[in-house]
Amino acid sequence: MPRLAWPAPSWLALFYDLAFAAAVIAVAGAFGEDHSPLGIVWFAIAYGIMFCGWILTGGATSAFARVERPVTGPSVILIVVQMAAVLMLGLASRESISATSGLFDSLLAVLLATCIGLGVLSREQAMANSRRTMILTVAAMAMLGLAWLLPIALGLIAWLLALLALAVAVTFVLRDSHLSVQRYAHRLGELTIIILGEILVKIGLTVGGESVWTLLRVELAPALVLLAVVWWAYFTGPVLIRELTANRRVLLTGCHWLLHLALLGLAVGLGKLVVGSASLDKSASVVVLLSGPAVVIIGSLALMDWITGNPRAVVLAVATAVAALAGALVAAFHMSAADAAYVVAVVFLLGVALGNRKPTAGKV
């Protein structure tokens, strides 16, 4: 009987990333509406859950393995179902926690169930730690269900334990002996370029129905400089690695989570900056939406360079300290958001330019 032909696994992975491209816009929108301390925590959790799902799916589909697993019809069906769940998770994160907690947990359960299903389909070509990963994923689903049966306080603990089980499951994927560091780094690079693209998307969405001439403001220059410098720094650094110890893979992944959060936060701030939003008139908003995310971006890249053994880490660490000091001075003297953007952009540009005089791909 003739078999159906499917695209290569690499195309399936990029197809799957489309859901993240849409979902992160919604998550960033939630942060733009509520960037209070509680809003920041929820923003970090919501994206962290989706990021964990992305890693678990990559492990289950052998996207990070040394040997690719052929694409099959059932795996494509599960991927499409998970894409819908990820998109709806992003949209649900924009609503109040109390109003959508049931929907959010149900969608999270669907996300975990599809990861388990993909793991079952690949059991014959599974990675070394796939069984442990699946057990922890099942445990996370069980804790989610238990959270709804317990009193509020105990239910919250059960929900947090579900997130902990999910995070530990991810570490088993990252520590797997069959994981190809080069392929994993490449997939992280693909996801990061999508997150970078969200900065331009967010600017376009923020401008909305206003005149195209709105973009011809002096505030657009530092936005584009920051975007280009992050691209320059990232793709001459951590994405070039070939080998990395298991513990450092986990650390590198955590730094990517921080980097992505900061990029999405910066996307919100730059969108508001370009249209001259009055919400940036307060120093606290400038710190949360502009200088703060920029400092976290530089710092996370410095940590990635240290983890991967890139000597550029020292230069970026100094740039992080200088950017943090500059951001504090901008806030203390109540300077404008545009001034803050220009200062951080120049510091970041100089730091990467100095660090990239002798770019090195580290091996640890």
N, C-alpha and C positions, 0 to 999 in steps of 0.2 A: 504493500500500500504506500503510495507516495506521501512524503512528509512535507509539511509547510515550511517554507523558508522564512527565517526571521532575520532582522538586522543584527549586526555584530554587537557583543556585550557593551562595547564602549558607547555605541549609539543609544542603547537602552539606558545607560547611566546618565547621559546628557538629557534624554527625554524625561527621566525621573526628576532631574534638577529643575525642570520647568515649574514643577509644583512649588519648589522652594522659592523660585524667582517671584512667584505671585504671593506666596504666603508671607514672605519677609516684608513685603510692602505693607501688608495688613498689620503685622507685628510692629513695624516702625511707626505706623499710624497710631497705634495704641500708645506708644511711648510719646508721640508728639502731643497727644491729648492729655496725658497724665504723666509728667516727669517728676512727680513727688517721690520721696524715698520708697514708699510702698509701690508706686508705679514702676520705679526702676527695678525693684525686686521681681515684680510680676513679669516685666519685660525680659529679664534675664532668665527666669524659669521657663517662660513660654518658648523662647528661642532655644534654650538648652534642651528642652524636650524634643523639639524638632531636629536639632543637631544630633542628639543621641539616636533618634530614629534613622537619620541619614547614615550614621556609622553602622548601626545594626543591619540595615538593608544592604549596605556595601559588603559587610562580612558575609551575609547570607547568600548573596548573589555572586560571591567570589570576585567582586570588583577590586578588592585589594590583594587578592591571592596571587601567587606566582604563576598559577595556571588558570586561565579563564574557563568558566563553565558555559557551555552553549545556551543560548536563549531558547526557552520553550514557551508554548502557549499558556500553560498554567502560571508560569512565573510572570508573564506579561500582564495577565489578568490581575494577579495580586499587586503588582506594581501600580497599575492604574487605580485600583481600589485605594491603595495607600496614598497615591497622589491626591485623590479626592479628600481623604481624611486629613492630610497635611494642609491642604488649602483651607478646609473648613476650620481646622485648629487655629490657623492664623487669623481667620475672620472672627472666630469665637473669642480670641484673646482681646479683641477690641471692646467687647462688652464688659459689663461689670461682672466680677467674680461670682457674686451671689445669683445673678440672673442666668448665667450660662455654665455654672459649675457642673451640672448634670450632663449637658451637651459636651462640654470640654472633656470630661472623664470618659464619656462614651466614645468620643472620637479618638482619644488616647488609647482606649482598649482596642479599637479597630486597628490603629497603627501597630500596636504590639502584636495583635493576632496575625496581621499580614507578615510581620517579621518572623513569627514562628512558622507560618505556612511556607515562607521562602526557605527557611532553614530545613524544614522537612523535605522539600523538593530537592535540596542540594545535599542530602545526607550522604549520598554515595561519593560525592566529591567535596565533602565538608572540610572546613579548617579544623585544626587540632582541638581547639577549645569550643567548638560549636555546641557540644552537648551542655557544657556548663553555661554557655550564653543562653541557650534555650530554656534551661531550668530557671535561671534568674529572670528571664523575660516572663515566663509563666508565673513566677512568684510575684512580679510586679503587677500583673493582671489580677492575681488573687487579692493582693493588698488593696488595689483600686476598688474591687467589689466589696471587700470587707469594710472599707472606709464609709460606705453608705449604710452599713448595718449597725455601726457603732455610734455612741453619743458624739457630739460635735468635737470635743477635745480629743477623744481617742480616735475619731475618724480622721482628724487632721494629722495625727501621728502616723496612722496607717498610710495616709496619702504621701506623707514625706518619706516613709519607708519604701513605698512603691518607687518613688523617684530615686532613692538610694540604690535599690535593686537594679533599676535601669542604668544608673551610672556605673555600677560594678560590672554589669553585663557588657557595657561598652569597653571597659578596661580589658576584659578577656579577649575581645576582638583585637584590640590594639597590641596585646602581648602575645598573640598567636605566632607560633614559629613558622607558619606557612604564609604570613603576611609579607608582601613585597613592599618595602619601605618606599622604593621609587614610585611604584604605582599608587600607593596611598598618598604620597606627597603630591603627585600629579592630580589626583582627585580633589585633594584639599585646594590645590591651585585653581581648579575649575570652579569649585564652589566659591572661593574667595573672589574670583573675577566677576561672578554673578552678584555677590554682595557689593562689590565696587560699583557695578552698573546701577545698583539701586540708588546711588547718590544722584546720578543724572535723572533717573526716573522720578525720584522724589522732588527734585527741583522742577521738573516739567509738570508734575501733578500739583505742586504748590502754586506755581504760576497760574495754572488752570485757565480760566476764561479771560485773564488779563491780557493786555496787549503784548505781542512778542517783543516790543521795545523794552518791556520790563527787564528782560534778560541783559540788556545793554547797560548795566549798572557797574560801578567800580567794584561792587561786592562779588561779581561773578569771577573776577580774576583770582582771588585767593581760593575760591572753591575749586576751580580747575587746577590750580597749582597743587593743592592738597591731594586731589584725586590722582594726578599724574605722579606725584612723589610717592604716595603709598604704593601705586603700581610698580614704580621703579624699585623701591626698597624691597618689596615682597618678592618680586620675580628675579631679583639678583641675590636672594638670600635663602630662606628656608625651603623653597620649592626645589632647590637644586640638590638636595641630599640624596644619597644612595643607600647608606646604612645608618642605623640608629638603634641603640639598645631599647629594650622593652619599656623600661621606666621612662626614658626620655621621649618615647612615642606618646606616652600618656601626658607628659608635661607639655609637649608640643601641641597636642590636641586641645588641652586646656587653654593654651595661649591663643589658639585659633578661635576658640569660643569668645574670649575677651576681645580679640581683634574684630570679630564680626559684630559683636554687640556695640563696640565703639564706632565702627563704620556706620551702622544703622542709626545710632544716635547722632552722629555727625551729619548724616544725610538729612535728618529732620532739621537740625540747626542751620545747615547751609541752605536748605529750601526756604526757611524763614528769613535768612539773611538776604538772599537774592531779591526777595519781594519787599524787603524793608518792613518786616512784621514788627508791630509795636511790642510783641511779647519778648523781644530781645532788648528792650529798653532797660530792663532790670539786670543788675550785675549777676545775680544768682542764676538767671536764665542763660546768660552768656557762658557761665562756668559749666552748667549742666549740659548745654546743647552745643557748645563750640570748643572752648579751650579745654574742658575736661575730657571729652571724647578724643580730641587730638592728642592730648598727653598720653592717654591710655593706648592709643594706636602706636605712638612712637615707643612707648614702654613695652608693649607686647611684642613688637618687632625686635627690640633689643633683647628681650628674653628668648625669643626664637633663635636669634643669632648665637646667644650663649649656649642654648641647648644643643644646637647643631655644630658648635665649635667654630663659628665664624668670628674672626677677630674684630669685625665691624661692630660687635656688640658693645665694646667700650665707647666708641664714638656715639652710638645711638643712646647709650645710657646717659652720657653727658648731655646730649640733645634733649632727652626726656627731662632731666633736671632743669635745664635752661628754659624749656617750654613751660614747665610747671611754675617756675619763678616768674616768668613773663606773664603767665595767666593770672597769677596772684596779684601782680602789680597792676594789671589791667583792671581787675576787679576792685582793688583797693582805691585806685584813682578814678573809678567809674568811667573808664574810657568806653568808647562805642564798640558795638559788636564787630563792625568792620575793622577797627583797629586791632581787636583781638585776633581776628581771622588772618590779617596780614602778618602780624607778629609771629603767630604760630606757624604759618606757612613758610615764612622766611627761615625760621629756626630749623624746621623740619627739612627744608630744601638744602640748607647748608650742611646739616648733619649727614644726610644721605650722600651728598656730593663728596664730602670729606671721607666718609666711610667706604665709598665705592671706588676710591682711587685704585684699590687693589682688591676687587671682589673675589671672595673665596667661598667655594662650596665645602662646608665642613663635613668631616666624617668622624663619628664618635663610636 
